[in-house]
Amino acid sequence: MTDNDITYQVRGAIYDVYKKLGPGLLESVYEEAMAYELQKRGLNVKRQLDVPIHYDGHLLKTPLRLDLLVEDRVIVELKSVKELQDVFFKQTRTYLKLMDLKVGILVNFNTDNILDNSIHRVVNGL
């Protein structure tokens, strides 16, 4: 399965979760629903995965956690906010860099139309 295949499945799951739950819930609700929906599609999903941070050869103890990791290849960062801020894109890009991955999806579920600029593909080094 390619990264594009995985992101296609993720986008479909986002749409299905949004269609069933609508906007305005907590991120944790969308995270659980997304994990369930992706697993239902036969994908391997890890939730609240620790992101290791190496600095100058030292592993830092400060915990960072990404929302979802799909097939050990695609990061999914979930938000339920008024609007996505630049810092969310930077955060997703940094997670990709720290995990040595290429593709992530950043989504904001707090929207009137999930297809209208609420799902973003974020890439590292492409």
C-alpha positions in Angstrom: 0.0 0.0 0.0 1.4 3.4 -1.0 1.3 6.6 1.0 -1.3 7.8 -1.5 -3.4 4.7 -1.0 -3.3 5.3 2.8 -4.1 9.0 2.5 -7.0 8.2 0.2 -8.4 5.8 2.9 -7.8 8.4 5.6 -9.7 11.1 3.6 -12.6 8.7 3.1 -12.7 7.9 6.9 -12.6 11.7 7.7 -15.6 12.2 5.5 -17.5 9.3 7.0 -16.8 10.3 10.6 -17.8 13.9 9.8 -21.0 12.8 8.1 -22.0 10.7 11.1 -20.9 13.0 13.9 -20.9 16.5 12.5 -18.8 19.4 13.8 -18.0 20.8 17.2 -17.1 17.8 19.3 -13.9 17.3 21.2 -10.8 16.1 19.3 -10.7 13.0 21.5 -14.1 11.9 20.1 -13.0 12.3 16.5 -9.7 10.5 17.3 -11.6 7.5 18.7 -14.1 7.5 15.8 -11.3 7.8 13.2 -9.3 5.0 14.7 -12.4 2.8 14.6 -13.2 3.8 11.1 -9.7 3.2 9.8 -9.5 -0.2 11.5 -12.8 -1.1 10.0 -11.2 -0.5 6.6 -8.5 -3.0 7.5 -5.7 -0.4 8.3 -3.3 -0.6 11.3 -3.8 2.4 13.5 -1.8 3.6 16.6 -3.3 6.3 18.8 -1.5 8.8 21.0 1.9 7.6 19.9 5.0 9.1 21.6 7.2 11.0 19.3 10.9 10.5 20.2 13.0 13.7 20.3 16.7 13.4 19.9 18.8 16.4 20.7 22.6 16.4 20.3 22.6 12.6 20.7 20.4 12.7 23.8 16.8 11.4 23.9 14.7 14.1 25.5 12.1 13.0 28.1 9.6 15.7 27.2 6.6 13.8 25.8 5.1 14.7 22.4 2.2 12.6 21.1 0.8 12.4 17.7 -2.9 11.7 17.3 -2.9 8.8 14.9 -0.3 6.8 12.9 -1.7 4.8 10.1 0.2 1.8 8.7 3.3 3.1 10.4 3.6 5.6 7.5 1.0 8.4 7.6 0.5 10.8 10.5 -3.1 12.1 11.1 -3.4 15.2 13.3 -6.9 16.0 14.4 -8.2 19.4 15.4 -11.6 20.8 16.4 -10.9 24.5 16.4 -12.4 27.7 14.9 -9.6 27.8 12.3 -6.4 26.1 11.6 -3.4 28.1 12.7 0.1 28.0 11.0 1.5 26.4 14.2 -0.7 23.3 13.5 1.0 22.8 10.1 4.4 23.4 11.6 3.6 20.8 14.4 2.6 18.2 11.8 5.7 18.9 9.7 7.9 18.6 12.8 6.3 15.3 13.8 7.0 14.0 10.3 10.6 15.1 10.5 11.1 13.6 14.0 9.5 10.3 12.9 11.3 10.3 9.5 8.0 10.0 7.6 6.9 11.7 4.4 3.2 12.4 4.6 0.7 13.6 7.1 -3.0 14.7 7.1 -4.1 17.7 9.2 -7.9 18.0 9.6 -10.2 20.4 11.3 -13.5 18.8 12.2 -15.0 22.1 13.5 -16.3 23.3 10.2 -19.6 23.6 8.4 -18.2 21.8 5.3 -15.4 19.2 5.8 -14.5 19.3 2.1 -14.1 23.1 2.1 -10.4 23.6 3.0 -10.6 21.5 6.2 -8.4 18.6 5.2 -4.7 19.3 4.4 -1.9 17.1 3.2 1.4 17.9 4.9 4.7 16.7 3.5 8.2 16.3 4.7 11.0 16.7 2.2 9.1 16.1 -1.0 
